[in-house]
């Protein structure tokens, strides 16, 4: 404790320009470095820092009482930075979301979780979905594509071999001459894309999809009362048939020149197997499929591998608007930042990325004016420096840029980097027993993703309870993420 006090005291008296000893300059973190504040609206953070600075006046000796207060203030600051951060201007949107949850027995409450590869295979989302559905009701996995880059544990799907996926970000297929990818930023089809607007070929194409009950997912994901197929269709009419346990429950024709359409089918009992068949001279573009209940929480997992989260505004606005209008999300979660890390060279580059991200937030908010938005910053990511793995040098700049973009645009912000433990915390997650992160020092293991999902859900429910004026539930305390390094050190 004495060493901590001495070091903290040095922070407040050491010159910001350093101390020169001949040709060598000694540097020490400044007050602004140590207590970095990135948004003037965070009054709580400023208050905590102000209290700490008052204790470190140069003429005031540090007593044991002061030392205890310092530690208490530091703990408060760390706890605050691990919580979901919000400005007053963002409160109406999150309060609407909480009101929607209170009425979830009468309506669908939809949460769309966008992210990079960190959320692939339904990681993080699956735990959050499961807990929301347990508390507020709801069924099913929500949205998924015919072909996913990484299969979800909560979806059991197979399809005919002629299906192909087309992505609206990254390296696009040259035969796609439009940007009508919908809210999942991809579409799938079973027939080749025609070279012109008129189909002269007489070939008929057939494609099928089979969906079976998942076996490895959360309980309520395995039940659903509705199937929805989101699509567009351009060149020729296509016949479709939907079977539930080998019984036809819906069939019809998808007309040509359908810019956006939804096939909706309801079940009295969750089928063991659903089969969807299409026949025609062309294939519709399947923008997504959803399995959901008729009420309660629906949480979509939409991973965009390799994306920085800055592609939304580059897609066809009408296609996006139509699908968002039908889905009517109550909350949109944007979890990005990891994919830009190797390319950000300095703070200026991070701020430029933050400005791009800010434009995406504004664009999505225009399409979804009633939704609450939460931005999740990147977790710790490591790069090898000689023999050690260390945090990417500009990760905190990227985190700060996303935080500023979120809070300045009336969004909430959750700092996954701080939740993990901050700088160089990835080492402890990788070396934990069992491992909480993969050997690439970037991605979570399934257990690590579950822990992140637990922390995120806990923060959301705490905010909900505060809004409702309900005393937080006294559940069995779980081991805080901040204590994981102790576990990991013992495992080495």
Steps between C-alpha positions, in 0.01 A plus 500: 500500500790738583656437157163569335470830683857603409445422132166680494663798672769513230225514235385836633844668537706357211547755215296419190806564279710252701834546676819525297814330626761585242385349172240283672145615580311325777124479441219417740124486436334836544171562679319510164669177394412321821143626522421522130166670444357474153158661521399817685155357571632235738446701818536195721849431368603863537372508857701193595817645347447834672474328837822310432691813400388679818667227704831551320564868563877539521493653851276227645664188649328171417360339812362148537152646484585685179651182359179309568294774338729498197453127455126538543489772235715295262270201548199723430662630183579148380147380576355795311710432192382138499135601512287602204566871451216730404421869461172664594410538132518121451268416789164536318596231247617245758191576711281420197685171471437419867132589457488262203645222717226565755244439224681202348209269584294689240757575228832413343802683643778476243870553569742488205858421600747596226869428544816365345635145526507531880126414502506225236329169576253691721767566763414767759155548340379152596545554874347849486203365299448209734492715812267759343259229385505337843413829668268667249379211283569428137609209282725416207838610375387793289667581169751280317606458134465188287880476495696638795876556504519327838207269584300597809460249782140621532407423136478152345474565126584312180440598137541384141852534365404763240456778758758781498561789740559859381643748748441875498835581660859399441574341164172507307409261222543677162172363359301694763416835339304647791532569875165355611627276779247572774552530874722191524739650242489183290263286296494139378358347182493162323503614133777692322454877483369585152719719283206714387153610606322248276540124545500312169629172645231232541689321782301448819687510828413329827635584844413370845572584864446276802487632856502259792471573870841601639640277774781706651330836554320668790165343584267765358697516175382146427136612492337742256156583367588695184716461192576811296683507167624845388562531128508703184431367150574665167486303177245216508228366726601217735283234663556411866374232741548490880463166677493437875573137586415401140166683502447793261409803708557773243566535128476769239674708236761771549427751225768646279596862570449461875744749658432366849277227638449283806357148510359442849385162631369416847506171692278372779790279610870530424573264210784251520584586139410784265561464126489799262504429125528743207450438127529740207708645217680717753567514873377765738767672707445361852598787730452297816289248689366546851367252756322681782207506738193719463589700811806557717866566424655421164876551482668483160868404473647668187877452474680686220839330474776747410274804526587821683133594527528781244317339207130557579460831318663357187213256444169564327305721739156385388581132545632568850209728589239246387648219706559714807145632479367143501729385782440817707796448739474639852876484550801482269838393638813588301813309610794598281855634502711186501551478126654847466763438767784391268445806279474780759843658532431787739235695688410703190420180311281379784308829504446476125356152548282635778361766266416233241329295768308805617359541149379137508325556833322805360397308189361205696321730743322671212371160384413391856396816687330314786782256574747527786862464388786346697857508370733234642868583472761239409638269764870474565696370201866405506787510254833326555785726609819293509404215734195657663144571390402860569194714433487655152671840540204709382213294638410752767486776237252290301298427812489871584396591145208256511403622845495861385303410187241317708452750781504801269214345301273404788602135507608292799856369521636185662877466537583132445872581527459627858269210586771254398750677727654763274851504359663159442202320655467268199800301626311400811191401302706278268688338790198445722399142579284424314598760235280806467657609170650334194877462433472775236476748793204665325184290530320367805457132565138384543542530878655848469218612271250372755669705772481813284133425433442465874662837573306675225167354609574588863565863403180523293290355782658735755400796282151353461463459877618856560245630250223299663609605848547136594762396752762286320443129550738333742612204293792273584804720422700388199874539472563845354679513168756730664611211722573269209872591484553329839349182361714524187825565685451186705446306178829588334 
